[in-house]
Amino acid sequence: MRLKIHVLALLVILANVLGNFLLSLGMKAYMAGAQPRALLYVKAFFSPVVLFGVALLIVWMLSRMTLMSWADLSFILPVTSIGYVLSAVMGKLFLAEDISNKRWIGTLLIMAGTLVVSFTRPRTHKAGPA
Amino acid sequence: MIQWLLVAVIVAATTIADVLQSREMKRVGSLWSAGASWSGLAALLHRPLLIASVAAMTISFIAFMILLSVADLSFAVPATAATYVIETVLARFVLREHVCYRRWAGALLVACGVALLV
């Protein structure tokens, strides 16, 4: 079960980071230099790269829901928060984004914030019909 | 400027979606507790606020795709983390959850991180 949880956590992280990366790649390829018009956006939404990104984000959502049924949120939050940093790394490496030191620090602070939240109890009151 | 406007739309729509979803799902109770069935799941479709939360999520996703066409990936992904901060405030005052100091500290760190993206 432990291995299963770790493999699924890896899938959650990869699907999220790659899904967002493909959305960014597809949307920029379509919209670069073009006048932002509604029809062009619709075309971009249905381009193969964007659709593959959306498919990966659906995988991300389903795998995250499954992971939530197997593991504590306090495990899931810190482990998946690395996605913020990995997204920045993908932007830097493959989209030639110029990331300032300030932005790196900001991204790391967001990850730190998620880590701190994960050290709290996931449920603070009883569940049930209100 | 347009980037922050889109971030505002994403944060507002995601926050509305999450708060409505959390409120409704707590009213429904655990989906997979004893007695859960497909008809129970279908009953979720009769909850207007839950449907509204799905609509809000859709708006948020479309705005996120537009944001990715005008902004860096390394800006868009962390900027949307601002939802953590607003949702923590709403969880305390709308959902009346008990938010301990560690959660406030976490939300504050996220807020500082988002502020540095400017």
gemmi code that builds the backbone of each chain (N, CA, C; Angstrom):
import gemmi

chains = {
    "A": [
        ("MET", (0.836, -1.203, 0.000), (0.000, 0.000, 0.000), (0.872, 1.256, 0.000)),
        ("ARG", (1.955, 1.199, 0.796), (2.865, 2.350, 0.896), (3.426, 2.725, -0.477)),
        ("LEU", (3.862, 1.668, -1.208), (4.435, 1.907, -2.547), (3.360, 2.476, -3.474)),
        ("LYS", (2.154, 1.892, -3.359), (1.040, 2.336, -4.190), (0.762, 3.823, -3.968)),
        ("ILE", (0.795, 4.232, -2.701), (0.529, 5.642, -2.370), (1.604, 6.544, -2.976)),
        ("HIS", (2.863, 6.099, -2.881), (3.954, 6.928, -3.412), (3.898, 7.031, -4.941)),
        ("VAL", (3.567, 5.909, -5.595), (3.463, 5.929, -7.060), (2.314, 6.859, -7.468)),
        ("LEU", (1.195, 6.776, -6.745), (0.046, 7.627, -7.076), (0.369, 9.109, -6.824)),
        ("ALA", (1.098, 9.373, -5.737), (1.485, 10.763, -5.432), (2.354, 11.314, -6.569)),
        ("LEU", (3.231, 10.468, -7.086), (4.095, 10.883, -8.206), (3.241, 11.189, -9.436)),
        ("LEU", (2.227, 10.340, -9.675), (1.324, 10.565, -10.808), (0.578, 11.893, -10.646)),
        ("VAL", (0.120, 12.179, -9.413), (-0.603, 13.425, -9.139), (0.284, 14.622, -9.486)),
        ("ILE", (1.538, 14.574, -9.030), (2.457, 15.701, -9.263), (2.743, 15.850, -10.762)),
        ("LEU", (3.105, 14.732, -11.413), (3.482, 14.797, -12.832), (2.309, 15.235, -13.707)),
        ("ALA", (1.106, 14.688, -13.429), (-0.060, 15.042, -14.248), (-0.363, 16.535, -14.117)),
        ("ASN", (-0.226, 17.073, -12.914), (-0.507, 18.498, -12.699), (0.523, 19.381, -13.401)),
        ("VAL", (1.800, 19.076, -13.182), (2.869, 19.911, -13.753), (2.862, 19.823, -15.283)),
        ("LEU", (2.778, 18.605, -15.826), (2.775, 18.445, -17.285), (1.499, 18.996, -17.909)),
        ("GLY", (0.358, 18.815, -17.225), (-0.912, 19.341, -17.738), (-0.846, 20.856, -17.862)),
        ("ASN", (-0.406, 21.533, -16.809), (-0.283, 22.998, -16.848), (0.731, 23.435, -17.904)),
        ("PHE", (1.833, 22.678, -18.011), (2.866, 23.010, -18.995), (2.293, 22.937, -20.418)),
        ("LEU", (1.553, 21.865, -20.713), (0.985, 21.713, -22.061), (-0.065, 22.787, -22.356)),
        ("LEU", (-0.856, 23.146, -21.333), (-1.828, 24.233, -21.528), (-1.098, 25.515, -21.912)),
        ("SER", (-0.026, 25.795, -21.184), (0.749, 27.007, -21.439), (1.353, 26.976, -22.839)),
        ("LEU", (1.947, 25.838, -23.183), (2.583, 25.672, -24.503), (1.556, 25.856, -25.623)),
        ("GLY", (0.420, 25.168, -25.504), (-0.618, 25.203, -26.539), (-1.248, 26.579, -26.677)),
        ("MET", (-1.585, 27.204, -25.538), (-2.244, 28.516, -25.586), (-1.297, 29.559, -26.164)),
        ("LYS", (-0.030, 29.503, -25.780), (0.920, 30.511, -26.283), (1.183, 30.314, -27.769)),
        ("ALA", (1.271, 29.056, -28.210), (1.526, 28.776, -29.623), (0.405, 29.358, -30.476)),
        ("TYR", (-0.806, 29.256, -29.982), (-1.959, 29.728, -30.748), (-2.119, 31.240, -30.696)),
        ("MET", (-1.869, 31.809, -29.523), (-2.213, 33.211, -29.318), (-1.039, 34.162, -29.556)),
        ("ALA", (0.180, 33.619, -29.728), (1.357, 34.484, -29.865), (1.188, 35.468, -31.017)),
        ("GLY", (1.245, 36.732, -30.717), (1.184, 37.779, -31.738), (-0.188, 37.996, -32.343)),
        ("ALA", (-1.178, 37.190, -31.963), (-2.516, 37.326, -32.559), (-3.373, 38.281, -31.734)),
        ("GLN", (-4.375, 38.866, -32.399), (-5.345, 39.692, -31.679), (-6.208, 38.758, -30.838)),
        ("PRO", (-6.349, 39.031, -29.536), (-7.152, 38.125, -28.707), (-8.648, 38.210, -29.041)),
        ("ARG", (-9.122, 37.287, -29.831), (-10.541, 37.251, -30.193), (-11.157, 35.961, -29.673)),
        ("ALA", (-12.462, 36.031, -29.375), (-13.146, 34.893, -28.750), (-13.000, 33.616, -29.569)),
        ("LEU", (-13.164, 33.748, -30.905), (-13.124, 32.556, -31.754), (-11.737, 31.901, -31.719)),
        ("LEU", (-10.713, 32.739, -31.657), (-9.348, 32.227, -31.623), (-9.104, 31.470, -30.314)),
        ("TYR", (-9.673, 32.017, -29.217), (-9.547, 31.324, -27.931), (-10.207, 29.949, -28.003)),
        ("VAL", (-11.409, 29.916, -28.613), (-12.130, 28.640, -28.706), (-11.288, 27.646, -29.517)),
        ("LYS", (-10.694, 28.133, -30.630), (-9.845, 27.254, -31.445), (-8.658, 26.753, -30.635)),
        ("ALA", (-8.061, 27.662, -29.868), (-6.905, 27.285, -29.044), (-7.298, 26.231, -28.003)),
        ("PHE", (-8.505, 26.413, -27.386), (-8.967, 25.452, -26.369), (-9.046, 24.037, -26.939)),
        ("PHE", (-9.379, 23.968, -28.255), (-9.570, 22.641, -28.854), (-8.366, 22.185, -29.690)),
        ("SER", (-7.233, 22.851, -29.518), (-6.032, 22.398, -30.230), (-5.487, 21.146, -29.535)),
        ("PRO", (-4.810, 20.262, -30.282), (-4.379, 18.975, -29.720), (-3.535, 19.109, -28.452)),
        ("VAL", (-2.599, 20.053, -28.447), (-1.720, 20.172, -27.272), (-2.527, 20.575, -26.040)),
        ("VAL", (-3.450, 21.551, -26.215), (-4.266, 21.991, -25.078), (-5.180, 20.849, -24.615)),
        ("LEU", (-5.771, 20.127, -25.570), (-6.661, 19.015, -25.193), (-5.894, 17.934, -24.426)),
        ("PHE", (-4.631, 17.687, -24.831), (-3.808, 16.709, -24.114), (-3.530, 17.222, -22.691)),
        ("GLY", (-3.296, 18.535, -22.591), (-3.100, 19.145, -21.267), (-4.344, 18.994, -20.398)),
        ("VAL", (-5.516, 19.244, -20.999), (-6.770, 19.105, -20.249), (-6.949, 17.647, -19.796)),
        ("ALA", (-6.620, 16.698, -20.710), (-6.736, 15.271, -20.357), (-5.842, 14.952, -19.151)),
        ("LEU", (-4.623, 15.503, -19.162), (-3.717, 15.257, -18.033), (-4.251, 15.869, -16.740)),
        ("LEU", (-4.916, 17.032, -16.869), (-5.476, 17.657, -15.660), (-6.679, 16.865, -15.136)),
        ("ILE", (-7.388, 16.183, -16.049), (-8.475, 15.297, -15.590), (-7.865, 14.108, -14.838)),
        ("VAL", (-6.750, 13.569, -15.402), (-6.029, 12.476, -14.712), (-5.578, 12.972, -13.334)),
        ("TRP", (-5.069, 14.225, -13.293), (-4.609, 14.804, -12.030), (-5.745, 14.840, -11.006)),
        ("MET", (-6.933, 15.339, -11.457), (-8.056, 15.482, -10.529), (-8.502, 14.113, -9.993)),
        ("LEU", (-8.616, 13.128, -10.908), (-9.081, 11.810, -10.486), (-8.059, 11.122, -9.585)),
        ("SER", (-6.760, 11.240, -9.953), (-5.744, 10.578, -9.139), (-5.624, 11.256, -7.770)),
        ("ARG", (-5.842, 12.581, -7.739), (-5.771, 13.293, -6.454), (-6.940, 12.875, -5.548)),
        ("MET", (-8.122, 12.701, -6.171), (-9.276, 12.258, -5.386), (-9.031, 10.858, -4.832)),
        ("THR", (-8.437, 9.988, -5.667), (-8.133, 8.624, -5.203), (-7.102, 8.673, -4.082)),
        ("LEU", (-6.078, 9.511, -4.279), (-5.034, 9.626, -3.251), (-5.640, 10.105, -1.931)),
        ("MET", (-6.628, 11.008, -2.033), (-7.277, 11.522, -0.822), (-7.995, 10.407, -0.068)),
        ("SER", (-8.451, 9.389, -0.810), (-9.141, 8.289, -0.131), (-8.145, 7.294, 0.462)),
        ("TRP", (-6.871, 7.382, 0.034), (-5.858, 6.453, 0.553), (-4.963, 7.074, 1.618)),
        ("ALA", (-4.768, 8.386, 1.513), (-3.790, 9.013, 2.402), (-4.340, 10.289, 3.008)),
        ("ASP", (-3.698, 10.759, 4.084), (-4.123, 11.987, 4.756), (-3.833, 13.207, 3.886)),
        ("LEU", (-4.690, 14.209, 4.060), (-4.465, 15.475, 3.360), (-3.119, 16.077, 3.807)),
        ("SER", (-2.771, 15.827, 5.064), (-1.519, 16.368, 5.607), (-0.294, 15.703, 4.974)),
        ("PHE", (-0.502, 14.590, 4.293), (0.576, 13.979, 3.495), (0.531, 14.548, 2.080)),
        ("ILE", (-0.693, 14.651, 1.552), (-0.868, 15.062, 0.151), (-0.414, 16.514, -0.079)),
        ("LEU", (-0.812, 17.422, 0.829), (-0.493, 18.850, 0.630), (1.004, 19.130, 0.479)),
        ("PRO", (1.842, 18.696, 1.442), (3.268, 19.017, 1.293), (3.915, 18.305, 0.123)),
        ("VAL", (3.532, 17.042, -0.111), (4.163, 16.282, -1.190), (3.850, 16.915, -2.543)),
        ("THR", (2.594, 17.337, -2.727), (2.219, 17.872, -4.041), (2.580, 19.356, -4.201)),
        ("SER", (2.952, 20.016, -3.089), (3.294, 21.440, -3.200), (4.581, 21.658, -3.998)),
        ("ILE", (5.355, 20.581, -4.177), (6.569, 20.678, -4.999), (6.178, 21.056, -6.439)),
        ("GLY", (4.898, 20.842, -6.777), (4.403, 21.190, -8.114), (4.621, 22.662, -8.450)),
        ("TYR", (4.531, 23.553, -7.446), (4.760, 24.988, -7.692), (6.167, 25.218, -8.215)),
        ("VAL", (7.130, 24.559, -7.556), (8.538, 24.741, -7.944), (8.792, 24.072, -9.303)),
        ("LEU", (8.240, 22.862, -9.477), (8.463, 22.152, -10.747), (7.865, 22.912, -11.931)),
        ("SER", (6.716, 23.588, -11.710), (6.123, 24.389, -12.796), (7.072, 25.511, -13.200)),
        ("ALA", (7.693, 26.143, -12.203), (8.646, 27.217, -12.494), (9.858, 26.652, -13.242)),
        ("VAL", (10.310, 25.468, -12.824), (11.463, 24.838, -13.494), (11.120, 24.521, -14.954)),
        ("MET", (9.912, 24.001, -15.184), (9.482, 23.699, -16.558), (9.435, 24.982, -17.396)),
        ("GLY", (8.908, 26.054, -16.798), (8.841, 27.337, -17.498), (10.228, 27.823, -17.875)),
        ("LYS", (11.154, 27.665, -16.954), (12.529, 28.123, -17.191), (13.213, 27.276, -18.277)),
        ("LEU", (13.069, 25.940, -18.150), (13.799, 25.042, -19.052), (13.191, 24.948, -20.452)),
        ("PHE", (11.866, 24.854, -20.524), (11.245, 24.538, -21.818), (10.462, 25.691, -22.449)),
        ("LEU", (10.146, 26.736, -21.658), (9.405, 27.859, -22.246), (10.265, 29.118, -22.258)),
        ("ALA", (11.536, 28.947, -21.898), (12.504, 30.056, -21.906), (12.006, 31.254, -21.100)),
        ("GLU", (11.357, 30.971, -19.961), (10.869, 32.080, -19.141), (12.010, 32.658, -18.313)),
        ("ASP", (11.994, 33.978, -18.195), (13.022, 34.646, -17.416), (12.476, 34.819, -15.991)),
        ("ILE", (12.987, 34.008, -15.071), (12.429, 34.024, -13.713), (13.373, 34.781, -12.779)),
        ("SER", (12.865, 35.870, -12.209), (13.704, 36.682, -11.321), (13.886, 35.968, -9.979)),
        ("ASN", (14.899, 36.407, -9.214), (15.123, 35.837, -7.882), (13.892, 36.042, -7.004)),
        ("LYS", (13.245, 37.220, -7.186), (12.053, 37.542, -6.393), (10.958, 36.500, -6.636)),
        ("ARG", (10.795, 36.117, -7.909), (9.757, 35.137, -8.240), (10.096, 33.756, -7.677)),
        ("TRP", (11.394, 33.380, -7.719), (11.795, 32.093, -7.123), (11.495, 32.098, -5.621)),
        ("ILE", (11.839, 33.206, -4.959), (11.605, 33.294, -3.507), (10.100, 33.220, -3.232)),
        ("GLY", (9.307, 33.937, -4.052), (7.855, 33.908, -3.897), (7.316, 32.488, -4.027)),
        ("THR", (7.801, 31.777, -5.044), (7.347, 30.391, -5.280), (7.716, 29.499, -4.091)),
        ("LEU", (8.937, 29.672, -3.576), (9.367, 28.857, -2.433), (8.560, 29.196, -1.171)),
        ("LEU", (8.214, 30.494, -1.015), (7.394, 30.885, 0.149), (6.016, 30.232, 0.080)),
        ("ILE", (5.440, 30.171, -1.145), (4.126, 29.540, -1.314), (4.209, 28.058, -0.935)),
        ("MET", (5.304, 27.418, -1.375), (5.498, 26.000, -1.028), (5.644, 25.851, 0.495)),
        ("ALA", (6.394, 26.778, 1.109), (6.577, 26.735, 2.570), (5.238, 26.914, 3.277)),
        ("GLY", (4.407, 27.816, 2.750), (3.089, 28.042, 3.342), (2.248, 26.780, 3.309)),
        ("THR", (2.297, 26.068, 2.188), (1.547, 24.815, 2.061), (2.071, 23.783, 3.063)),
        ("LEU", (3.396, 23.751, 3.245), (3.994, 22.817, 4.205), (3.506, 23.103, 5.621)),
        ("VAL", (3.470, 24.389, 5.992), (3.030, 24.760, 7.346), (1.578, 24.340, 7.559)),
        ("VAL", (0.719, 24.576, 6.549), (-0.692, 24.190, 6.668), (-0.817, 22.674, 6.872)),
        ("SER", (0.090, 21.926, 6.223), (-0.016, 20.461, 6.314), (0.303, 19.935, 7.703)),
        ("PHE", (0.926, 20.754, 8.547), (1.226, 20.310, 9.909), (0.063, 20.571, 10.866)),
        ("THR", (-1.126, 20.863, 10.295), (-2.289, 21.076, 11.156), (-3.247, 19.908, 10.979)),
        ("ARG", (-4.187, 19.780, 11.908), (-5.142, 18.659, 11.807), (-6.081, 18.908, 10.632)),
        ("PRO", (-6.314, 17.859, 9.793), (-7.131, 18.068, 8.602), (-8.598, 18.358, 8.905)),
        ("ARG", (-9.101, 17.885, 10.037), (-10.519, 18.115, 10.316), (-10.645, 18.690, 11.722)),
        ("THR", (-11.355, 19.812, 11.834), (-11.416, 20.463, 13.139), (-12.776, 20.342, 13.805)),
        ("HIS", (-13.750, 19.819, 13.067), (-15.045, 19.570, 13.708), (-15.700, 18.362, 13.081)),
        ("LYS", (-16.734, 17.852, 13.770), (-17.375, 16.629, 13.301), (-18.095, 16.841, 11.984)),
        ("ALA", (-18.056, 15.805, 11.127), (-18.775, 15.885, 9.856), (-20.189, 15.353, 10.055)),
        ("GLY", (-20.996, 15.565, 9.033), (-22.336, 15.007, 9.094), (-23.339, 16.003, 8.581)),
        ("PRO", (-24.545, 15.547, 8.318), (-25.547, 16.459, 7.781), (-25.812, 17.609, 8.736)),
        ("ALA", (-25.907, 18.818, 8.200), (-26.125, 19.989, 9.060), (-27.608, 20.192, 9.283)),
    ],
    "B": [
        ("MET", (-1.275, 44.166, -16.279), (-2.543, 44.546, -15.649), (-3.616, 43.484, -15.928)),
        ("ILE", (-3.738, 43.111, -17.225), (-4.724, 42.096, -17.605), (-4.439, 40.780, -16.872)),
        ("GLN", (-3.134, 40.544, -16.610), (-2.755, 39.306, -15.915), (-3.363, 39.246, -14.517)),
        ("TRP", (-3.255, 40.369, -13.791), (-3.790, 40.384, -12.415), (-5.311, 40.360, -12.411)),
        ("LEU", (-5.921, 40.934, -13.460), (-7.376, 40.885, -13.577), (-7.825, 39.426, -13.722)),
        ("LEU", (-7.086, 38.684, -14.587), (-7.413, 37.267, -14.776), (-7.166, 36.475, -13.491)),
        ("VAL", (-6.073, 36.807, -12.792), (-5.802, 36.125, -11.515), (-6.965, 36.385, -10.556)),
        ("ALA", (-7.467, 37.652, -10.556), (-8.590, 37.985, -9.662), (-9.823, 37.153, -10.005)),
        ("VAL", (-10.098, 36.985, -11.313), (-11.259, 36.183, -11.732), (-11.062, 34.725, -11.278)),
        ("ILE", (-9.847, 34.192, -11.508), (-9.562, 32.803, -11.134), (-9.723, 32.608, -9.630)),
        ("VAL", (-9.123, 33.526, -8.867), (-9.166, 33.398, -7.403), (-10.607, 33.504, -6.906)),
        ("ALA", (-11.370, 34.484, -7.440), (-12.762, 34.650, -6.997), (-13.598, 33.423, -7.361)),
        ("ALA", (-13.458, 32.952, -8.608), (-14.279, 31.809, -9.049), (-13.892, 30.531, -8.301)),
        ("THR", (-12.586, 30.302, -8.111), (-12.145, 29.101, -7.397), (-12.618, 29.143, -5.950)),
        ("THR", (-12.510, 30.331, -5.340), (-12.927, 30.468, -3.939), (-14.421, 30.172, -3.794)),
        ("ILE", (-15.225, 30.775, -4.678), (-16.678, 30.532, -4.624), (-16.954, 29.038, -4.807)),
        ("ALA", (-16.272, 28.423, -5.796), (-16.479, 26.989, -6.066), (-16.129, 26.152, -4.841)),
        ("ASP", (-14.969, 26.421, -4.244), (-14.522, 25.596, -3.111), (-15.396, 25.769, -1.873)),
        ("VAL", (-15.778, 27.021, -1.603), (-16.597, 27.253, -0.409), (-17.972, 26.595, -0.578)),
        ("LEU", (-18.579, 26.757, -1.763), (-19.885, 26.140, -2.006), (-19.789, 24.619, -1.936)),
        ("GLN", (-18.699, 24.090, -2.555), (-18.531, 22.630, -2.582), (-18.322, 22.076, -1.171)),
        ("SER", (-17.478, 22.755, -0.406), (-17.198, 22.287, 0.951), (-18.485, 22.327, 1.787)),
        ("ARG", (-19.248, 23.429, 1.684), (-20.489, 23.585, 2.443), (-21.492, 22.495, 2.075)),
        ("GLU", (-21.660, 22.287, 0.772), (-22.648, 21.300, 0.315), (-22.223, 19.880, 0.655)),
        ("MET", (-20.929, 19.574, 0.462), (-20.491, 18.198, 0.712), (-20.559, 17.860, 2.198)),
        ("LYS", (-20.350, 18.859, 3.052), (-20.476, 18.600, 4.494), (-21.940, 18.344, 4.853)),
        ("ARG", (-22.837, 18.987, 4.135), (-24.269, 18.759, 4.386), (-24.681, 17.365, 3.933)),
        ("VAL", (-24.068, 16.923, 2.831), (-24.397, 15.594, 2.298), (-23.823, 14.513, 3.215)),
        ("GLY", (-22.653, 14.789, 3.789), (-21.970, 13.784, 4.608), (-21.034, 12.982, 3.736)),
        ("SER", (-20.331, 12.024, 4.340), (-19.351, 11.256, 3.588), (-20.003, 10.494, 2.442)),
        ("LEU", (-19.431, 10.663, 1.238), (-20.006, 10.007, 0.055), (-19.913, 8.505, 0.136)),
        ("TRP", (-18.852, 8.014, 0.745), (-18.600, 6.568, 0.708), (-18.867, 5.893, 2.041)),
        ("SER", (-19.675, 6.539, 2.886), (-20.040, 5.877, 4.138), (-21.063, 4.792, 3.818)),
        ("ALA", (-21.442, 4.022, 4.835), (-22.381, 2.915, 4.610), (-23.651, 3.442, 3.930)),
        ("GLY", (-24.102, 2.713, 2.953), (-25.358, 3.096, 2.302), (-25.177, 3.981, 1.089)),
        ("ALA", (-23.932, 4.334, 0.766), (-23.708, 5.173, -0.417), (-24.083, 4.380, -1.664)),
        ("SER", (-24.691, 5.042, -2.615), (-25.105, 4.328, -3.818), (-25.049, 5.294, -4.995)),
        ("TRP", (-25.241, 4.750, -6.182), (-25.242, 5.607, -7.365), (-26.396, 6.586, -7.305)),
        ("SER", (-27.532, 6.145, -6.733), (-28.669, 7.071, -6.639), (-28.319, 8.213, -5.678)),
        ("GLY", (-27.499, 7.873, -4.672), (-27.035, 8.909, -3.735), (-26.178, 9.926, -4.456)),
        ("LEU", (-25.324, 9.412, -5.356), (-24.469, 10.311, -6.137), (-25.316, 11.166, -7.078)),
        ("ALA", (-26.340, 10.530, -7.669), (-27.215, 11.256, -8.595), (-27.950, 12.377, -7.856)),
        ("ALA", (-28.224, 12.134, -6.567), (-28.936, 13.150, -5.781), (-28.116, 14.433, -5.673)),
        ("LEU", (-26.793, 14.304, -5.833), (-25.941, 15.497, -5.773), (-26.310, 16.497, -6.864)),
        ("LEU", (-26.825, 15.934, -7.982), (-27.184, 16.791, -9.120), (-28.386, 17.681, -8.810)),
        ("HIS", (-29.098, 17.336, -7.730), (-30.270, 18.129, -7.367), (-29.933, 19.219, -6.367)),
        ("ARG", (-28.656, 19.408, -6.128), (-28.255, 20.473, -5.194), (-27.759, 21.672, -6.010)),
        ("PRO", (-28.590, 22.712, -6.112), (-28.252, 23.864, -6.973), (-26.901, 24.503, -6.630)),
        ("LEU", (-26.574, 24.565, -5.336), (-25.314, 25.218, -4.969), (-24.107, 24.407, -5.433)),
        ("LEU", (-24.282, 23.078, -5.478), (-23.206, 22.218, -5.964), (-23.020, 22.419, -7.472)),
        ("ILE", (-24.154, 22.551, -8.178), (-24.091, 22.831, -9.622), (-23.421, 24.187, -9.845)),
        ("ALA", (-23.775, 25.165, -8.987), (-23.169, 26.502, -9.097), (-21.661, 26.406, -8.890)),
        ("SER", (-21.242, 25.521, -7.986), (-19.794, 25.390, -7.729), (-19.077, 24.826, -8.956)),
        ("VAL", (-19.740, 23.902, -9.666), (-19.136, 23.354, -10.889), (-19.039, 24.451, -11.957)),
        ("ALA", (-20.091, 25.297, -12.055), (-20.071, 26.404, -13.017), (-18.928, 27.363, -12.691)),
        ("ALA", (-18.746, 27.655, -11.405), (-17.666, 28.562, -10.986), (-16.298, 27.962, -11.326)),
        ("MET", (-16.182, 26.635, -11.135), (-14.920, 25.955, -11.462), (-14.613, 26.056, -12.955)),
        ("THR", (-15.687, 25.952, -13.768), (-15.507, 26.058, -15.218), (-15.002, 27.453, -15.599)),
        ("ILE", (-15.608, 28.479, -14.995), (-15.173, 29.862, -15.259), (-13.696, 30.008, -14.879)),
        ("SER", (-13.348, 29.463, -13.715), (-11.968, 29.555, -13.236), (-10.998, 28.894, -14.223)),
        ("PHE", (-11.384, 27.732, -14.753), (-10.496, 26.992, -15.662), (-10.313, 27.742, -16.984)),
        ("ILE", (-11.413, 28.304, -17.510), (-11.312, 29.061, -18.774), (-10.418, 30.292, -18.564)),
        ("ALA", (-10.606, 30.978, -17.435), (-9.773, 32.156, -17.146), (-8.305, 31.745, -16.995)),
        ("PHE", (-8.061, 30.558, -16.416), (-6.686, 30.071, -16.252), (-6.041, 29.817, -17.615)),
        ("MET", (-6.821, 29.250, -18.551), (-6.276, 28.991, -19.893), (-5.948, 30.304, -20.593)),
        ("ILE", (-6.826, 31.303, -20.429), (-6.554, 32.616, -21.056), (-5.315, 33.236, -20.398)),
        ("LEU", (-5.213, 33.095, -19.077), (-4.038, 33.638, -18.374), (-2.749, 33.028, -18.926)),
        ("LEU", (-2.800, 31.701, -19.188), (-1.594, 31.042, -19.699), (-1.212, 31.514, -21.102)),
        ("SER", (-2.194, 32.126, -21.815), (-1.861, 32.626, -23.153), (-1.176, 33.989, -23.081)),
        ("VAL", (-1.311, 34.684, -21.939), (-0.702, 36.022, -21.843), (0.394, 36.122, -20.770)),
        ("ALA", (0.497, 35.096, -19.921), (1.474, 35.200, -18.825), (2.360, 33.970, -18.762)),
        ("ASP", (3.498, 34.110, -18.066), (4.407, 32.977, -17.871), (3.754, 31.889, -17.025)),
        ("LEU", (4.140, 30.642, -17.308), (3.690, 29.516, -16.481), (4.193, 29.711, -15.046)),
        ("SER", (5.427, 30.224, -14.935), (6.033, 30.408, -13.607), (5.373, 31.553, -12.833)),
        ("PHE", (4.503, 32.328, -13.493), (3.707, 33.344, -12.790), (2.316, 32.789, -12.503)),
        ("ALA", (1.694, 32.185, -13.541), (0.286, 31.783, -13.449), (0.041, 30.754, -12.343)),
        ("VAL", (0.897, 29.725, -12.279), (0.640, 28.646, -11.308), (0.747, 29.156, -9.867)),
        ("PRO", (1.867, 29.817, -9.482), (1.918, 30.297, -8.091), (0.911, 31.411, -7.784)),
        ("ALA", (0.586, 32.260, -8.774), (-0.342, 33.375, -8.499), (-1.711, 32.857, -8.056)),
        ("THR", (-2.117, 31.725, -8.637), (-3.439, 31.200, -8.276), (-3.465, 30.642, -6.850)),
        ("ALA", (-2.283, 30.519, -6.231), (-2.233, 30.056, -4.839), (-2.841, 31.078, -3.887)),
        ("ALA", (-3.131, 32.294, -4.391), (-3.782, 33.309, -3.555), (-5.117, 32.790, -3.020)),
        ("THR", (-5.674, 31.780, -3.683), (-6.942, 31.206, -3.208), (-6.787, 30.651, -1.782)),
        ("TYR", (-5.595, 30.117, -1.462), (-5.358, 29.565, -0.114), (-5.684, 30.614, 0.947)),
        ("VAL", (-5.242, 31.850, 0.664), (-5.366, 32.916, 1.663), (-6.833, 33.292, 1.855)),
        ("ILE", (-7.528, 33.562, 0.727), (-8.920, 33.992, 0.824), (-9.809, 32.866, 1.340)),
        ("GLU", (-9.487, 31.636, 0.919), (-10.295, 30.503, 1.381), (-10.121, 30.273, 2.875)),
        ("THR", (-8.920, 30.529, 3.387), (-8.700, 30.373, 4.829), (-9.572, 31.379, 5.589)),
        ("VAL", (-9.620, 32.610, 5.101), (-10.447, 33.641, 5.747), (-11.925, 33.241, 5.681)),
        ("LEU", (-12.375, 32.777, 4.494), (-13.783, 32.392, 4.348), (-14.114, 31.136, 5.154)),
        ("ALA", (-13.147, 30.201, 5.234), (-13.375, 28.977, 6.022), (-13.656, 29.360, 7.474)),
        ("ARG", (-12.940, 30.390, 7.949), (-13.112, 30.833, 9.333), (-14.452, 31.551, 9.527)),
        ("PHE", (-14.763, 32.483, 8.615), (-15.912, 33.357, 8.866), (-17.214, 32.920, 8.189)),
        ("VAL", (-17.137, 32.154, 7.101), (-18.372, 31.702, 6.440), (-18.689, 30.263, 6.845)),
        ("LEU", (-17.660, 29.390, 6.738), (-17.901, 27.982, 7.088), (-17.755, 27.749, 8.592)),
        ("ARG", (-17.285, 28.770, 9.304), (-17.106, 28.724, 10.763), (-16.204, 27.565, 11.208)),
        ("GLU", (-15.143, 27.337, 10.424), (-14.167, 26.330, 10.834), (-13.230, 26.952, 11.859)),
        ("HIS", (-12.642, 26.076, 12.676), (-11.649, 26.579, 13.613), (-10.316, 26.633, 12.882)),
        ("VAL", (-9.759, 27.827, 12.718), (-8.484, 27.951, 12.005), (-7.392, 28.258, 13.029)),
        ("CYS", (-6.481, 27.295, 13.223), (-5.443, 27.483, 14.239), (-4.341, 28.407, 13.713)),
        ("TYR", (-3.459, 28.811, 14.636), (-2.451, 29.812, 14.258), (-1.506, 29.299, 13.174)),
        ("ARG", (-1.280, 27.967, 13.136), (-0.390, 27.427, 12.103), (-0.980, 27.608, 10.714)),
        ("ARG", (-2.295, 27.437, 10.615), (-2.938, 27.635, 9.305), (-2.875, 29.095, 8.896)),
        ("TRP", (-3.084, 30.002, 9.876), (-2.957, 31.437, 9.562), (-1.530, 31.734, 9.107)),
        ("ALA", (-0.547, 31.121, 9.793), (0.859, 31.359, 9.440), (1.131, 30.860, 8.019)),
        ("GLY", (0.579, 29.687, 7.697), (0.752, 29.126, 6.351), (0.155, 30.040, 5.298)),
        ("ALA", (-1.072, 30.534, 5.585), (-1.754, 31.424, 4.638), (-0.966, 32.723, 4.466)),
        ("LEU", (-0.372, 33.194, 5.565), (0.421, 34.437, 5.504), (1.661, 34.235, 4.620)),
        ("LEU", (2.307, 33.063, 4.775), (3.479, 32.763, 3.930), (3.091, 32.732, 2.455)),
        ("VAL", (1.936, 32.104, 2.171), (1.454, 32.050, 0.781), (1.198, 33.466, 0.265)),
        ("ALA", (0.557, 34.303, 1.113), (0.256, 35.688, 0.702), (1.549, 36.438, 0.380)),
        ("CYS", (2.584, 36.263, 1.236), (3.877, 36.931, 0.985), (4.471, 36.430, -0.329)),
        ("GLY", (4.362, 35.113, -0.556), (4.898, 34.522, -1.787), (4.222, 35.110, -3.016)),
        ("VAL", (2.883, 35.231, -2.959), (2.144, 35.779, -4.101), (2.531, 37.245, -4.312)),
        ("ALA", (2.701, 37.986, -3.202), (3.063, 39.405, -3.309), (4.411, 39.567, -4.022)),
        ("LEU", (5.303, 38.597, -3.827), (6.627, 38.690, -4.462), (6.586, 38.416, -5.968)),
        ("LEU", (5.458, 37.883, -6.445), (5.358, 37.581, -7.882), (5.113, 38.844, -8.707)),
        ("VAL", (4.707, 39.915, -8.020), (4.350, 41.160, -8.732), (5.526, 41.667, -9.562)),
    ],
}
model = gemmi.Model(1)
for chain_id, residues in chains.items():
    chain = gemmi.Chain(chain_id)
    for i, (resn, *xyz) in enumerate(residues, 1):
        res = gemmi.Residue()
        res.name, res.seqid = resn, gemmi.SeqId(i, " ")
        for name, pos in zip(("N", "CA", "C"), xyz):
            atom = gemmi.Atom()
            atom.name, atom.element = name, gemmi.Element(name[0])
            atom.pos, atom.b_iso = gemmi.Position(*pos), 0.0
            res.add_atom(atom)
        chain.add_residue(res)
    model.add_chain(chain)
structure = gemmi.Structure()
structure.add_model(model)
structure.setup_entities()
